[in-house]
């Protein structure tokens, strides 16, 4: 067996592993990063992302943000609210409070951000990025600090000595067994949502056919390796970030194919019925859970319908073409909705429940309070009648982004065992960990969570190594 030795061994080359690699390297540790994919596909799900949530009000940089008064307290509240207060409050607080410092640290290293939201409907501080470029920039920074990368390196097992300390990783590197010995290991290998078997196991029949928005390589073996040596599982293993996406998206690695702005219209299934409150909340607080609701509809498909009043507030990022019609009936026929008469009836009932004066106070950028009256399933905001043709429709489905289950960690990014004690020398960050997201997801938080805890994991691992 081949053998390599480093101070810190990092499993995973997404934002969690790369921030960990950068921080550990600049603190003077020898570092290697094991990436399961070939080099050209490196980066895990980070390669396919676009936004990073930050408390703009707490950022000490001379830039203009789309939501300048968004604070770390607001960030914390969003995490707790959208997860129905099931998120670990200590982890949520660490993410919210550490996000500004982490963002400024990355910015000081020259990471290239875009500071303005590209379309309406965002209620939180964000910066925007090109995922592939973001990965490339971070890899270069790690290499500049002396970190080394091994591609096609699949971690198969973690090593603990007789005293219980984690002392390395056994991996297959281009098919050859290799032992990576280290004083500390950081688990940052992403989630299990790209595995058809695990999607079926944890979410149910049919989920093996769900489209995967990100990397095909996030299949969960590293998480299982950690649990095999005693790590505790945490989080909602039966749920995930399942985004609302274009029904024509690729089966895997489609990236950003969302359709935003659905909250300004209606979402109707093949039975011609609504099944969610489209205006329940801002898009960033509903798109990750509506995808699952859509996937559970007949044929795993539904249809966004808007009229000419709001069509310009829809951001269609998928590969399919929008479909138009001069009447709801003609649009429903062109979309292929099975029960056209019911769809027409649903829209007519919705229109009758809308305030005809709501158009005067419509505000795409905030919860405008324009709600329906008398419907069994209300629309709580942006309830404008669909009455100005042409009408536009978009076929949509649910897309797997990342799973919510993983290993248990504390605020020092230490992986916990089944007695809730830290496993010496083992740290975790990003989507390989659980405990933060339940049932829903505040948009842009995944990258921030991974970066904050990747940095924390590195700092504590290096401190551990240098003792």
C-alpha positions as CSV (number, residue, x, y, z in Angstrom):
1,X,0.0,0.0,0.0
2,X,1.2,3.5,-0.9
3,X,1.7,5.8,2.1
4,X,1.6,9.6,2.4
5,X,2.0,11.7,5.6
6,X,0.7,15.3,6.3
7,X,-0.3,17.2,9.4
8,X,-3.9,17.6,8.2
9,X,-5.7,15.3,5.8
10,X,-8.9,16.9,4.2
11,X,-11.5,14.8,2.5
12,X,-13.4,16.8,-0.1
13,X,-12.6,19.7,-2.5
14,X,-15.8,21.8,-2.2
15,X,-15.9,25.1,-0.3
16,X,-15.7,23.3,3.1
17,X,-12.5,21.4,2.2
18,X,-11.0,24.3,0.3
19,X,-11.5,26.9,3.1
20,X,-10.2,24.3,5.5
21,X,-7.2,23.7,3.3
22,X,-6.4,27.4,2.9
23,X,-6.7,28.2,6.6
24,X,-4.7,25.2,7.7
25,X,-2.0,25.9,5.2
26,X,-1.6,29.5,6.1
27,X,-1.3,28.5,9.7
28,X,1.7,26.5,8.8
29,X,0.4,22.9,8.6
30,X,1.2,20.5,5.8
31,X,-2.0,19.8,4.1
32,X,-3.4,17.4,1.5
33,X,-6.9,17.5,0.0
34,X,-8.4,14.2,-1.3
35,X,-10.9,14.7,-4.2
36,X,-13.0,11.8,-5.4
37,X,-13.6,13.3,-8.8
38,X,-11.2,13.7,-11.7
39,X,-9.5,17.1,-11.7
40,X,-11.7,18.6,-14.4
41,X,-14.8,17.9,-12.3
42,X,-13.4,19.0,-8.9
43,X,-15.3,21.1,-6.5
44,X,-18.3,18.9,-5.5
45,X,-21.6,20.8,-5.4
46,X,-19.7,24.1,-4.9
47,X,-18.9,24.0,-8.6
48,X,-22.6,24.4,-9.4
49,X,-23.5,27.2,-6.9
50,X,-23.9,30.9,-7.3
51,X,-24.6,32.7,-4.0
52,X,-23.2,33.2,-0.5
53,X,-25.5,34.6,2.3
54,X,-23.9,37.2,4.5
55,X,-25.0,39.8,7.1
56,X,-24.2,42.8,4.9
57,X,-24.8,45.2,7.8
58,X,-21.9,43.7,9.7
59,X,-19.4,43.7,6.7
60,X,-16.7,46.3,7.0
61,X,-16.0,46.7,3.3
62,X,-16.8,49.7,1.1
63,X,-19.2,47.9,-1.2
64,X,-22.9,48.3,-2.0
65,X,-25.1,45.3,-1.1
66,X,-28.6,44.6,-2.3
67,X,-29.9,44.3,1.3
68,X,-27.6,46.6,3.3
69,X,-29.4,46.3,6.6
70,X,-29.3,42.5,6.9
71,X,-27.6,41.6,10.2
72,X,-26.2,38.5,11.7
73,X,-29.2,38.5,14.0
74,X,-31.5,38.5,10.9
75,X,-29.4,35.6,9.5
76,X,-29.8,33.6,12.7
77,X,-33.5,34.3,12.8
78,X,-33.9,33.1,9.1
79,X,-32.2,29.8,9.8
80,X,-34.3,29.2,12.9
81,X,-37.6,30.3,11.3
82,X,-37.4,28.3,8.1
83,X,-36.4,25.2,10.0
84,X,-39.3,25.6,12.4
85,X,-36.7,26.0,15.2
86,X,-35.4,22.5,14.8
87,X,-31.9,23.7,13.7
88,X,-29.2,23.4,16.4
89,X,-29.2,26.9,17.8
90,X,-25.5,26.8,18.7
91,X,-24.6,25.8,15.1
92,X,-26.9,28.4,13.6
93,X,-25.5,31.1,15.8
94,X,-21.9,30.1,14.9
95,X,-22.8,30.3,11.1
96,X,-24.5,33.7,11.5
97,X,-21.9,35.3,13.7
98,X,-18.9,33.9,11.9
99,X,-20.1,34.7,8.3
100,X,-19.0,38.3,8.2
101,X,-15.4,37.4,9.4
102,X,-15.2,34.5,7.0
103,X,-16.4,36.6,4.1
104,X,-13.9,39.3,4.8
105,X,-11.1,36.7,5.2
106,X,-11.9,35.3,1.8
107,X,-12.2,38.7,0.2
108,X,-8.8,39.6,1.6
109,X,-7.4,36.6,-0.3
110,X,-8.8,38.1,-3.5
111,X,-12.0,36.0,-4.0
112,X,-14.0,37.7,-6.8
113,X,-17.6,38.4,-5.8
114,X,-20.6,40.2,-7.4
115,X,-22.5,42.4,-5.0
116,X,-25.9,43.0,-6.6
117,X,-28.9,40.7,-6.7
118,X,-29.7,39.9,-10.4
119,X,-33.5,40.0,-10.0
120,X,-36.3,40.9,-7.6
121,X,-37.4,39.0,-4.5
122,X,-34.3,38.7,-2.3
123,X,-34.7,39.7,1.3
124,X,-31.2,38.8,2.7
125,X,-27.7,39.9,2.2
126,X,-26.0,38.0,-0.7
127,X,-23.0,38.0,-2.9
128,X,-22.9,36.2,-6.2
129,X,-20.2,34.1,-7.7
130,X,-19.4,31.7,-10.5
131,X,-19.0,28.3,-8.7
132,X,-16.4,26.9,-11.1
133,X,-14.3,30.0,-10.9
134,X,-14.7,30.1,-7.1
135,X,-13.3,26.5,-6.8
136,X,-10.4,27.3,-9.1
137,X,-9.5,30.4,-7.2
138,X,-9.6,28.6,-3.9
139,X,-7.5,25.7,-5.2
140,X,-4.9,28.1,-6.5
141,X,-4.8,29.8,-3.1
142,X,-4.3,26.5,-1.3
143,X,-1.6,25.4,-3.6
144,X,0.2,28.8,-3.2
145,X,0.3,28.1,0.5
146,X,1.8,24.6,-0.1
147,X,-1.3,22.4,0.0
148,X,-1.3,19.3,-2.2
149,X,-4.3,17.8,-4.1
150,X,-5.0,14.2,-5.0
151,X,-7.6,13.6,-7.6
152,X,-9.6,10.4,-8.2
153,X,-8.9,9.8,-4.5
154,X,-11.9,8.1,-2.9
155,X,-11.8,7.9,0.9
156,X,-12.9,4.4,1.9
157,X,-12.2,4.3,5.6
158,X,-10.9,6.4,8.5
159,X,-8.2,5.2,10.8
160,X,-8.3,5.4,14.6
161,X,-5.5,4.1,16.9
162,X,-5.8,2.2,20.1
163,X,-6.1,5.4,22.1
164,X,-9.1,6.4,19.9
165,X,-7.4,9.2,18.0
166,X,-8.1,9.6,14.3
167,X,-4.7,9.1,12.5
168,X,-5.5,9.0,8.8
169,X,-7.5,7.9,5.9
170,X,-7.4,4.9,3.6
171,X,-8.3,5.8,0.0
172,X,-8.2,4.6,-3.5
173,X,-6.1,7.0,-5.6
174,X,-6.6,6.2,-9.3
175,X,-7.6,2.7,-8.2
176,X,-4.5,2.1,-6.0
177,X,-4.8,1.7,-2.2
178,X,-3.1,4.6,-0.4
179,X,-2.8,5.4,3.3
180,X,-2.8,9.0,4.2
181,X,-1.5,9.4,7.7
182,X,-2.2,12.7,9.6
183,X,-2.4,14.2,13.0
184,X,-5.9,15.4,12.2
185,X,-8.6,14.6,9.5
186,X,-11.3,17.1,8.3
187,X,-14.3,15.4,6.8
188,X,-15.6,17.8,4.1
189,X,-16.8,15.4,1.4
190,X,-20.3,16.6,0.9
191,X,-23.6,14.8,1.2
192,X,-25.2,11.6,-0.1
193,X,-27.9,13.1,-2.3
194,X,-26.3,12.1,-5.6
195,X,-26.7,8.4,-4.8
196,X,-29.9,6.8,-6.3
197,X,-29.8,4.1,-3.7
198,X,-29.6,6.5,-0.8
199,X,-32.3,8.8,-2.2
200,X,-34.6,5.8,-2.5
201,X,-33.6,4.6,1.0
202,X,-34.1,7.9,2.8
203,X,-36.8,9.7,0.7
204,X,-38.9,6.8,-0.7
205,X,-39.8,5.1,-4.0
206,X,-39.3,7.2,-7.1
207,X,-36.7,9.5,-5.6
208,X,-33.9,7.6,-7.4
209,X,-35.2,9.3,-10.5
210,X,-35.0,12.8,-9.2
211,X,-32.7,15.1,-11.1
212,X,-29.4,16.0,-9.4
213,X,-28.4,19.6,-9.7
214,X,-24.8,19.2,-8.6
215,X,-21.9,16.8,-8.6
216,X,-22.5,13.1,-9.4
217,X,-19.7,12.3,-7.0
218,X,-21.5,13.2,-3.7
219,X,-22.7,9.7,-2.8
220,X,-22.0,9.6,0.9
221,X,-19.3,7.0,1.4
222,X,-17.1,9.3,3.5
223,X,-20.0,9.9,5.9
224,X,-20.5,6.2,6.2
225,X,-16.7,5.8,6.9
226,X,-17.0,8.3,9.8
227,X,-19.9,6.5,11.3
228,X,-18.1,3.1,10.9
229,X,-15.5,4.5,13.4
230,X,-18.1,5.7,15.8
231,X,-19.4,9.1,14.6
232,X,-22.9,10.0,15.5
233,X,-25.4,10.8,12.8
234,X,-27.4,14.1,13.0
235,X,-29.8,16.1,11.0
236,X,-32.9,15.2,8.9
237,X,-31.8,12.2,6.9
238,X,-35.2,11.9,5.3
239,X,-35.2,15.4,3.9
240,X,-33.1,17.6,1.6
241,X,-32.8,20.8,-0.3
242,X,-34.9,19.9,-3.3
243,X,-35.2,23.0,-5.4
244,X,-37.9,24.0,-7.9
245,X,-36.2,23.7,-11.3
246,X,-37.0,23.6,-15.0
247,X,-38.5,20.2,-15.9
248,X,-36.1,20.0,-18.8
249,X,-33.0,20.1,-16.7
250,X,-30.3,17.5,-17.2
251,X,-30.5,14.4,-15.0
252,X,-27.3,15.3,-13.3
253,X,-24.9,18.3,-13.0
254,X,-27.4,20.7,-14.5
255,X,-26.4,23.5,-12.0
256,X,-28.5,26.6,-12.0
257,X,-31.7,25.8,-13.8
258,X,-34.1,27.3,-11.4
259,X,-37.2,29.3,-12.3
260,X,-37.6,32.2,-9.9
261,X,-40.7,34.4,-9.6
262,X,-43.2,31.5,-9.3
263,X,-44.4,33.3,-6.2
264,X,-46.0,36.0,-8.4
265,X,-48.2,33.5,-10.2
266,X,-49.7,30.1,-9.6
267,X,-48.3,26.5,-9.5
268,X,-50.7,23.9,-10.9
269,X,-50.3,20.2,-11.3
270,X,-51.6,17.8,-14.0
271,X,-54.9,17.5,-12.1
272,X,-55.4,21.2,-12.7
273,X,-55.0,21.9,-8.9
274,X,-52.9,24.2,-6.8
275,X,-51.1,22.4,-3.9
276,X,-48.9,25.1,-2.3
277,X,-49.3,28.6,-1.1
278,X,-47.2,30.2,-3.7
279,X,-46.9,33.5,-1.8
280,X,-46.2,31.9,1.6
281,X,-42.8,33.7,1.9
282,X,-39.9,35.1,-0.1
283,X,-38.6,32.8,-2.8
284,X,-35.4,32.2,-0.8
285,X,-37.5,30.7,1.9
286,X,-39.7,28.4,-0.2
287,X,-37.9,27.2,-3.3
288,X,-35.9,24.5,-1.5
289,X,-39.1,22.9,-0.1
290,X,-41.5,23.5,-3.0
291,X,-39.3,21.3,-5.2
292,X,-40.1,18.3,-3.1
293,X,-43.8,19.1,-3.2
294,X,-43.7,19.4,-6.9
295,X,-41.8,16.1,-7.3
296,X,-44.6,14.4,-5.3
297,X,-47.2,15.5,-7.9
298,X,-48.3,13.2,-10.8
299,X,-45.4,12.6,-13.2
300,X,-43.1,14.5,-10.8
301,X,-44.2,17.7,-12.6
302,X,-46.1,20.9,-12.2
303,X,-46.5,24.2,-14.1
304,X,-45.9,27.8,-13.1
305,X,-48.5,30.1,-14.8
306,X,-48.2,33.9,-14.9
307,X,-49.8,36.7,-16.9
308,X,-48.3,39.7,-18.6
309,X,-48.4,41.9,-15.5
310,X,-45.7,39.9,-13.7
311,X,-43.9,37.9,-16.4
312,X,-40.9,40.3,-16.3
313,X,-40.4,39.4,-12.6
314,X,-39.8,35.8,-13.6
315,X,-36.2,34.7,-14.0
316,X,-36.2,31.6,-16.2
317,X,-32.7,29.9,-16.0
318,X,-33.6,26.5,-17.3
319,X,-33.0,25.0,-20.8
320,X,-36.7,24.7,-21.7
321,X,-38.6,27.3,-23.6
322,X,-41.4,29.2,-21.9
323,X,-44.9,28.4,-23.4
324,X,-47.5,31.1,-24.0
325,X,-51.2,31.2,-24.7
326,X,-53.9,33.9,-25.2
327,X,-56.2,32.1,-22.8
328,X,-55.7,29.9,-19.7
329,X,-57.4,27.0,-21.7
330,X,-55.0,27.3,-24.6
331,X,-52.0,27.6,-22.4
332,X,-53.0,24.5,-20.3
333,X,-53.4,22.5,-23.6
334,X,-50.0,23.6,-24.8
335,X,-48.4,22.8,-21.5
336,X,-49.9,19.3,-21.6
337,X,-51.9,19.6,-18.4
338,X,-54.1,16.5,-18.3
339,X,-57.2,18.1,-16.7
340,X,-57.5,21.4,-18.6
341,X,-61.1,22.1,-17.5
342,X,-60.0,21.8,-13.9
343,X,-57.0,24.1,-14.4
344,X,-59.3,26.8,-15.9
345,X,-61.7,26.4,-13.0
346,X,-58.8,26.7,-10.5
347,X,-57.6,29.9,-12.1
348,X,-61.2,31.4,-12.2
349,X,-61.7,30.6,-8.5
350,X,-58.3,32.1,-7.7
351,X,-59.1,35.3,-9.7
352,X,-62.4,35.7,-7.9
353,X,-60.6,35.5,-4.6
354,X,-58.1,38.3,-5.4
355,X,-58.6,41.9,-4.5
356,X,-59.0,43.8,-7.8
357,X,-57.1,46.8,-6.3
358,X,-54.1,44.6,-5.2
359,X,-52.2,45.5,-8.4
360,X,-51.8,49.1,-7.0
361,X,-49.8,47.8,-4.0
362,X,-48.0,44.9,-5.6
363,X,-44.3,44.9,-4.6
364,X,-42.1,42.1,-6.0
365,X,-39.4,42.9,-3.6
366,X,-41.2,42.4,-0.3
367,X,-44.1,40.5,1.3
368,X,-46.8,42.8,0.0
369,X,-49.7,41.4,2.0
370,X,-51.9,41.0,-1.0
371,X,-53.8,37.8,-0.1
372,X,-56.7,35.8,-1.4
373,X,-60.0,35.6,0.5
374,X,-62.2,32.5,0.7
375,X,-59.9,29.8,-0.8
376,X,-59.2,26.6,1.1
377,X,-55.6,27.0,0.0
378,X,-54.8,30.7,0.2
379,X,-52.2,32.7,-1.5
380,X,-50.7,34.9,1.2
381,X,-48.8,37.5,-0.8
382,X,-48.6,38.7,-4.4
383,X,-52.2,37.6,-5.1
384,X,-52.9,39.3,-8.4
385,X,-55.6,38.0,-10.7
386,X,-54.3,36.2,-13.8
387,X,-56.3,38.3,-16.2
388,X,-54.0,40.1,-18.6
389,X,-52.9,37.9,-21.6
390,X,-50.8,36.6,-23.0
391,X,-50.3,34.0,-20.3
392,X,-46.9,32.2,-19.8
393,X,-46.3,28.8,-18.4
394,X,-43.1,26.9,-17.3
395,X,-43.0,23.1,-16.7
396,X,-41.1,22.5,-13.4
397,X,-40.0,19.6,-11.3
398,X,-37.9,19.1,-8.1
399,X,-34.1,18.9,-8.2
400,X,-31.8,17.4,-5.6
401,X,-29.4,19.9,-4.2
402,X,-28.0,18.4,-1.0
403,X,-29.2,16.1,1.7
404,X,-29.8,17.3,5.3
405,X,-28.3,14.4,7.2
406,X,-24.7,13.9,8.2
407,X,-22.3,13.4,11.1
408,X,-22.8,15.3,14.3
409,X,-20.5,18.2,15.1
410,X,-20.1,20.9,17.8
411,X,-19.3,24.5,17.3
412,X,-15.6,23.7,17.3
413,X,-16.3,21.5,14.2
414,X,-15.3,18.4,16.2
415,X,-17.1,15.3,15.1
416,X,-19.0,13.7,17.9
417,X,-19.3,10.0,18.8
418,X,-22.6,8.3,19.8
419,X,-22.0,9.5,23.4
420,X,-21.7,13.1,22.2
421,X,-18.0,13.2,23.0
422,X,-15.6,14.6,20.4
423,X,-13.6,12.0,18.4
424,X,-10.0,13.1,18.9
425,X,-8.4,14.4,15.7
426,X,-11.6,14.2,13.6
427,X,-13.4,17.4,12.4
428,X,-16.3,18.0,10.0
429,X,-17.7,20.8,7.9
430,X,-20.2,21.5,5.2
431,X,-22.8,19.1,3.8
432,X,-21.1,16.0,5.4
433,X,-22.5,17.3,8.7
434,X,-26.0,17.5,10.0
435,X,-28.0,19.5,12.5
436,X,-28.5,22.8,10.8
437,X,-31.2,22.3,8.1
438,X,-34.6,20.7,8.7
439,X,-37.5,20.7,6.3
440,X,-36.5,23.8,4.5
441,X,-33.5,26.0,3.7
442,X,-32.7,29.7,3.6
443,X,-31.1,30.3,0.2
444,X,-27.4,30.9,0.0
445,X,-26.7,29.5,3.5
446,X,-25.0,26.2,2.3
447,X,-21.8,27.9,1.1
448,X,-21.7,30.1,4.1
449,X,-22.1,27.2,6.5
450,X,-19.4,25.2,4.8
451,X,-16.9,28.2,4.7
452,X,-17.5,29.2,8.3
453,X,-17.0,25.6,9.6
454,X,-14.3,24.8,7.2
455,X,-12.3,27.7,8.6
456,X,-13.1,26.7,12.2
457,X,-12.2,23.0,11.6
458,X,-8.8,24.0,10.2
459,X,-8.0,26.4,13.1
460,X,-8.9,23.7,15.7
461,X,-7.2,20.9,13.8
462,X,-3.9,22.9,13.5
463,X,-4.1,23.9,17.1
464,X,-4.6,20.2,17.9
465,X,-1.6,19.2,15.8
466,X,0.7,21.9,17.3
467,X,0.0,21.0,20.9
